[in-house]
Amino acid sequence: MVNFTNIETMKMIDIFRFTVLAFCVFLPVEVKSQLPAETVVVRGFFNEALTSYEAYHNLEWLCKNTAGRICGTPEAAEAVEFTHQLMNNMSLDAVWLQPIMVKSWKRGDKEEARIVSEKFGTVSVPSCALGWSIGTGDPGLSAGVVEVKSLDELKKKSSKEIEGRIVFFNQPMKQTNLATFSSYGEAVWQRTNGPVEAARLGAVGCVIRSMSIGTDDFPHTGITRYDEGVKPIPALTISTKAADLLSSYLALDSKLFFFFRTTCLTGQDVPSSNVIGEIKGSEFPDEIITIGGHLDAWDISEGAHDDGGGCIQSIEVLRLFQKAGIRPKHTIRAVMFMDEEVAQRGGQEYAKQASIKGEKHIAALESDRGVFQPKALAVTGNPEQMKNLAAWQPLFDPYDIKLTSGGGGADVGPLKNFYPTILFMGIIPEDQRYFNLHHAASDTFEQVDRREMQMGAAGIASLIYLYDKYGL
């Protein structure tokens, strides 16, 4: 009997060998000598990652046992304890907690929201308060609605048009952008700054179209900000379907009312921690490469893609090094940052303490774009560094991962204040589905594909391995 599995395997091996040899023809001599040996190491990372379920089960535990782990909550504290124990059990060279103080906020009762129209009747809509919004108070809030689709449109309104009414921000994320993060960047001002801008004109409340690329019934929360000197107003987000419904009703009944009730409360600052584990370098233990994600997630979500998966990937990178028996030249440190979603105090404290202790940080990679199939690994470097990076591309071609420019993130970014020459890196996964889940109750463990997450972890491990060994 012909073993077709073996034939296909041999074909793939032949294609892979041919690809590497073809690229070698055009590479410098020193790179040619690296490729055969490093092909084995990189393949080893991917083999181990793709056959292991350890990280996947760790993510499941994190999602199912610490759901709603926004900073300052018992769930966040449980996530800190879990990842601390997890890395302690790995026999790393050092594991510790880095104390920080974080803000606290409680959502309160389940939100109520409904459209009240003489023409269409009363219709309840899916909603949730924006993070750090004030509440309406127990009776709730009911007022007429003014719809705007841009900040310019709002600023053209007079105080007379806005005063005493609810401003409805309804700028959809642009569907025609191929990069959904660009669409998010163009629209997210509504959530972060919309309520304070509406308040300046005398609005009594604010309703925001969810920051989602999809059309569904999941409201997406996220932080909103108030300015000193401007009286804060309660702010609510509604699902994209609800936003479309409200807009269509307003077009035919401009006198309708919107009612919502929220009981949010902001509390005092409370203690929390970053969680840190590391493998010490064999030659340059005082030079540190940081990899990490943020441990906090919004209170309505399991936070699987944002950003439990990024945290688990970072821990998995250390495990992959251990499993391969590789002792890095430089210290590799995995950091579970706390408070990225609200005030980024975890990233700020990490950078501050690094400076106080006189540590030398040479590179940092953040995984905070979901754990879908990796499309690229990015480095923010000078032309010479990017040229050297390109020489490693043949090692990643079998996995359809491109090496490109970019990298960085909210949590590793503060390191730049103390280490101007630090090299930022990043992982860029497929992003077409990310904003269907971002900051929503739909961001669950079940939305994570094990192989996609593990492909990302192996890709990060490979890039860190090559940078640690050869530099850029």
C-alpha positions in Angstrom: 0.0 0.0 0.0 1.3 3.5 -0.9 1.6 5.7 2.2 0.3 9.0 0.8 1.0 10.8 4.1 4.7 10.0 3.9 4.8 11.1 0.2 3.1 14.4 1.0 5.5 14.9 3.9 8.6 14.3 1.7 7.2 16.7 -0.9 6.8 19.4 1.7 10.4 18.7 3.0 11.7 19.0 -0.6 9.8 22.2 -1.2 11.0 23.7 2.1 14.7 22.7 1.3 14.4 24.2 -2.2 13.0 27.4 -0.8 15.8 27.8 1.7 18.5 27.0 -0.9 17.0 29.4 -3.4 17.1 32.2 -0.9 20.6 31.3 0.2 21.9 32.1 -3.3 21.1 35.8 -2.8 22.1 36.1 0.9 25.5 37.3 2.3 28.0 34.6 3.2 27.5 35.1 7.0 23.7 34.7 6.7 24.1 31.6 4.5 26.0 29.9 7.3 23.3 30.7 9.8 20.3 29.4 7.9 20.7 25.6 8.0 21.3 25.5 11.8 18.6 28.1 12.6 16.1 26.4 10.4 16.2 23.4 12.8 15.8 25.6 15.9 12.9 27.6 14.4 11.2 24.4 13.2 11.7 23.0 16.8 9.8 26.0 18.3 6.9 25.5 15.9 6.8 21.7 16.3 6.7 22.0 20.1 4.1 24.9 20.0 1.8 23.1 17.6 1.8 19.8 19.5 1.4 21.3 23.0 -1.9 22.1 24.7 -0.3 23.5 27.8 -0.7 27.2 26.9 -4.2 26.7 25.5 -5.4 25.1 28.8 -3.7 27.9 30.8 -5.7 30.4 28.7 -8.9 28.5 29.3 -8.3 28.6 33.1 -7.5 32.4 33.0 -10.7 33.2 30.9 -13.1 31.0 32.8 -11.9 31.8 36.3 -11.0 35.5 36.1 -13.5 36.8 33.6 -14.1 40.6 34.1 -10.6 41.2 35.4 -10.6 45.0 35.0 -8.0 46.6 37.3 -9.0 47.0 40.9 -11.3 44.0 41.0 -11.1 40.6 42.8 -11.0 39.0 39.3 -7.8 41.0 38.5 -6.2 39.9 41.7 -7.0 36.3 40.9 -5.4 36.7 37.5 -2.3 38.1 39.2 -2.2 35.1 41.5 -2.7 32.6 38.7 0.0 33.9 36.4 2.4 34.3 39.4 1.9 30.6 40.4 2.1 29.5 36.8 5.5 31.0 36.2 6.7 29.9 39.7 5.9 26.3 38.7 8.1 26.7 35.6 11.4 26.8 37.5 12.3 30.1 35.9 15.4 32.0 37.2 13.2 34.7 38.9 9.5 35.4 39.3 8.1 38.3 41.2 5.3 40.8 41.7 5.8 44.5 41.0 3.3 46.5 43.1 1.3 49.3 41.5 -1.7 51.4 42.5 -4.7 51.3 40.1 -8.0 53.0 39.8 -11.2 51.2 40.7 -14.7 51.5 39.2 -17.9 49.4 39.5 -20.5 49.1 36.8 -23.3 48.6 39.2 -26.7 47.2 38.2 -27.3 45.8 34.8 -27.8 48.7 32.4 -31.2 49.6 31.0 -31.6 51.4 27.7 -34.6 51.9 25.4 -35.9 54.0 22.6 -39.3 55.7 23.4 -41.2 56.8 20.3 -44.9 57.7 19.8 -44.5 56.3 16.2 -42.5 53.1 16.9 -43.3 52.4 20.5 -40.8 51.4 23.2 -37.8 49.2 22.2 -35.1 48.0 24.5 -31.6 47.9 23.1 -28.4 46.1 24.1 -26.2 48.5 26.0 -23.4 48.9 28.6 -21.9 51.9 30.3 -18.5 53.2 29.1 -15.6 52.5 31.5 -15.2 55.2 34.2 -18.5 56.9 33.2 -20.6 58.4 36.0 -24.0 56.8 36.5 -27.4 58.3 35.8 -28.5 57.7 39.3 -31.3 55.4 40.3 -34.2 57.0 38.4 -32.3 56.9 35.1 -32.2 59.6 32.4 -34.6 60.4 29.6 -34.1 63.1 27.0 -34.4 64.0 23.3 -31.6 62.9 21.0 -29.3 64.7 18.6 -27.4 62.4 16.2 -23.9 63.3 14.9 -21.5 61.4 12.8 -18.3 63.4 13.2 -16.6 65.7 15.6 -16.9 68.5 13.1 -20.6 68.0 12.9 -20.9 68.3 16.7 -18.9 71.4 16.8 -21.1 73.1 14.2 -24.1 72.6 16.6 -25.0 75.4 18.9 -25.5 75.1 22.6 -29.2 75.7 22.1 -29.4 72.6 19.8 -27.5 70.4 22.3 -28.4 71.7 25.8 -30.6 69.3 27.8 -30.4 66.6 25.2 -28.6 63.3 24.7 -25.9 63.3 22.0 -25.9 60.1 19.9 -22.4 59.6 18.3 -23.0 57.3 15.3 -19.8 57.2 13.1 -19.4 53.6 12.0 -15.9 52.0 11.7 -15.0 52.3 8.0 -15.6 49.0 6.2 -13.4 49.8 3.2 -10.1 50.0 5.2 -8.3 46.7 4.8 -6.5 47.3 8.1 -9.2 47.3 10.8 -7.0 49.0 13.3 -7.0 52.1 11.0 -10.8 52.0 11.1 -10.7 51.8 14.9 -8.3 54.7 15.1 -10.6 56.9 13.0 -13.7 56.2 15.0 -12.6 55.7 18.6 -12.6 59.4 19.4 -16.4 59.0 19.9 -15.9 56.8 22.9 -12.8 58.5 24.5 -13.6 62.1 23.9 -17.3 62.2 22.7 -18.9 62.5 26.1 -16.7 65.4 27.3 -17.2 67.3 24.0 -21.0 66.8 24.2 -20.9 68.0 27.8 -19.2 71.2 26.8 -22.3 72.1 24.8 -24.7 71.3 27.6 -25.7 67.7 26.8 -27.1 65.7 29.7 -26.0 62.3 28.4 -24.2 60.5 25.7 -24.9 57.4 23.6 -22.1 55.9 21.5 -22.2 53.5 18.6 -20.1 50.5 19.6 -16.5 50.4 18.2 -17.1 47.2 16.2 -16.5 46.4 12.5 -19.4 43.9 12.6 -23.2 44.4 12.9 -24.5 42.5 15.9 -26.1 42.8 19.3 -23.0 43.0 21.4 -22.3 46.4 23.0 -18.5 47.1 23.2 -17.3 49.1 26.2 -14.0 50.9 26.8 -12.6 53.9 28.6 -14.0 57.4 28.3 -12.3 60.5 29.7 -13.5 63.6 31.4 -11.8 67.0 31.6 -11.5 69.2 34.7 -13.8 72.1 34.5 -16.4 70.3 32.4 -19.3 68.7 34.3 -19.2 64.9 33.5 -22.3 63.3 31.9 -23.3 59.6 31.9 -22.1 57.8 28.8 -23.5 54.6 27.3 -22.5 52.4 24.4 -25.1 50.5 22.3 -24.6 47.6 19.9 -24.2 48.4 16.2 -27.6 46.9 15.4 -29.1 49.2 18.0 -27.3 52.2 16.6 -28.6 51.5 13.2 -32.1 51.1 14.6 -31.9 54.3 16.6 -30.6 56.2 13.6 -33.4 54.9 11.3 -36.1 55.8 13.9 -34.7 59.3 14.3 -34.9 59.9 10.6 -38.7 59.4 10.8 -39.3 60.6 14.4 -37.0 63.4 15.5 -39.0 63.9 18.7 -38.4 60.5 20.1 -36.7 60.0 23.5 -33.9 57.8 24.7 -34.0 56.4 28.2 -31.0 54.8 30.0 -30.2 53.9 33.6 -26.7 53.2 34.9 -25.4 53.0 38.5 -21.6 53.2 37.9 -19.4 54.3 40.8 -15.7 55.3 40.8 -13.8 54.2 43.9 -10.4 54.9 45.5 -7.1 53.7 44.1 -6.3 50.1 45.2 -3.1 48.0 45.1 -2.4 45.6 42.3 0.7 44.2 40.6 2.5 43.5 37.4 3.7 39.8 37.2 7.2 39.2 36.0 9.2 36.1 35.2 12.6 35.7 33.5 15.3 33.5 32.2 18.7 35.0 32.9 21.1 35.5 30.1 24.3 33.4 29.9 26.6 36.1 28.6 24.7 39.4 29.1 22.4 38.9 32.1 22.2 42.6 32.7 20.8 43.3 29.2 17.0 42.6 29.1 14.6 41.7 26.3 11.0 42.2 27.5 8.0 40.4 26.0 4.5 40.8 27.4 0.8 41.5 27.3 -1.7 43.1 29.6 -3.5 41.0 32.2 -6.5 43.3 32.8 -9.6 42.9 30.6 -12.9 44.7 30.6 -15.5 43.7 33.2 -18.0 42.4 30.7 -15.5 40.0 29.0 -13.3 37.0 29.4 -10.6 38.9 27.7 -9.4 36.0 25.6 -8.0 38.0 22.7 -7.7 41.2 24.6 -5.3 40.3 26.1 -5.3 37.0 27.9 -3.9 35.4 24.8 -1.0 37.9 24.6 -0.1 37.2 28.2 -0.2 33.4 27.7 1.9 33.7 24.5 4.5 35.6 26.4 4.8 32.9 29.1 4.8 30.3 26.3 7.8 31.9 24.8 9.8 31.2 28.0 8.5 27.6 28.0 9.6 27.1 24.4 13.1 28.2 25.3 13.1 25.8 28.2 11.8 22.9 26.2 14.4 23.5 23.5 17.1 23.6 26.1 18.2 27.0 25.0 19.9 29.4 27.5 19.7 32.9 25.9 22.6 35.2 25.9 20.5 38.0 27.2 17.9 38.0 29.9 14.4 37.3 28.5 11.6 38.6 30.7 7.9 38.0 30.4 5.7 40.7 31.9 2.0 40.5 32.6 1.2 44.2 32.7 -1.8 45.5 34.8 -4.0 48.4 33.9 -3.5 48.8 30.2 -7.2 49.4 29.6 -7.5 52.3 31.9 -4.4 54.4 32.7 -1.4 52.2 31.7 0.0 52.4 35.1 1.6 49.0 34.9 3.7 49.9 31.9 4.7 53.2 33.4 5.7 51.6 36.7 7.7 48.9 34.9 9.7 51.5 33.0 10.2 53.7 36.0 11.4 50.8 38.2 13.8 49.7 35.4 15.3 53.1 35.4 15.6 53.3 39.2 17.3 49.9 39.3 19.7 50.9 36.5 18.6 48.0 34.3 19.6 48.0 30.6 16.7 47.3 28.3 17.7 46.5 24.8 14.4 45.3 23.2 10.7 44.9 24.0 7.9 43.1 22.2 4.2 43.5 23.1 1.4 41.1 22.0 -1.9 43.0 22.2 -3.6 42.6 18.9 -5.4 39.3 19.5 -4.0 35.8 19.0 -5.3 35.1 15.5 -3.1 33.7 12.8 0.1 35.7 12.7 0.7 37.6 9.5 3.9 39.4 10.4 6.5 40.1 13.0 7.5 43.7 13.2 10.6 45.6 14.2 11.0 49.4 14.5 14.6 49.8 13.4 16.9 51.9 11.3 17.7 51.0 7.7 20.7 48.8 8.6 18.7 46.9 11.2 15.8 46.4 8.7 18.3 45.1 6.1 19.6 42.6 8.7 16.1 41.6 9.6 15.2 40.9 6.0 18.0 38.3 5.9 16.0 36.2 8.3 12.9 36.1 6.1 13.7 32.6 4.6 13.4 31.2 8.1 9.8 32.4 8.4 8.6 31.8 4.9 7.5 28.2 5.6 5.0 29.6 8.2 3.7 32.5 6.0 5.0 35.1 8.5 6.5 38.3 7.0 9.2 40.3 8.7 8.3 44.0 8.5 8.6 47.4 10.2 6.5 48.3 13.2 6.2 47.2 16.8 5.7 48.7 20.2 2.6 49.1 22.3 1.0 51.0 25.2 2.7 49.0 27.9 6.3 48.7 26.6 6.1 52.3 25.1 7.2 54.0 28.4 10.5 52.3 28.2 11.5 54.7 25.4 11.5 57.5 28.0 14.4 55.9 29.7 16.0 53.9 26.9 16.0 56.0 23.7 17.8 53.3 21.7 15.5 50.4 22.7 14.3 48.2 19.8 10.6 47.8 19.8 9.1 44.7 18.2 5.5 43.4 17.7 3.4 40.6 16.4 0.7 41.4 13.8 -2.0 38.8 13.5 -4.9 38.6 11.1 -7.2 41.4 12.2 -10.5 41.1 10.2 -12.4 39.5 13.2 -10.7 41.3 16.1 -13.0 44.3 16.4 -16.1 42.0 16.4 -14.8 40.9 19.8 -12.8 43.8 21.2 -14.1 45.0 24.6 -17.3 42.9 24.2 -18.8 39.9 26.0 -18.1 37.9 22.8 -14.4 37.9 23.5 -14.4 34.4 25.0 -12.0 31.5 25.2 -14.1 29.7 22.5 -13.1 32.4 20.0 -9.4 31.4 20.2 -8.0 28.8 17.9 -5.2 26.9 19.6 -3.1 26.5 16.4 -3.3 30.2 15.6 -2.3 31.2 19.1 0.6 28.8 19.1 1.8 29.8 15.7 2.1 33.3 17.1 4.0 32.1 20.2 6.4 30.2 18.1 6.9 33.1 15.8 7.7 35.4 18.7 10.1 32.8 20.2 11.9 32.5 16.9 12.3 36.3 16.5 13.5 36.7 20.0 15.9 33.8 19.7 17.5 35.2 16.5 17.8 38.7 18.0 19.3 37.4 21.2 21.9 35.3 19.3 22.8 37.7 16.4 21.4 41.1 17.2 20.3 43.5 14.5 
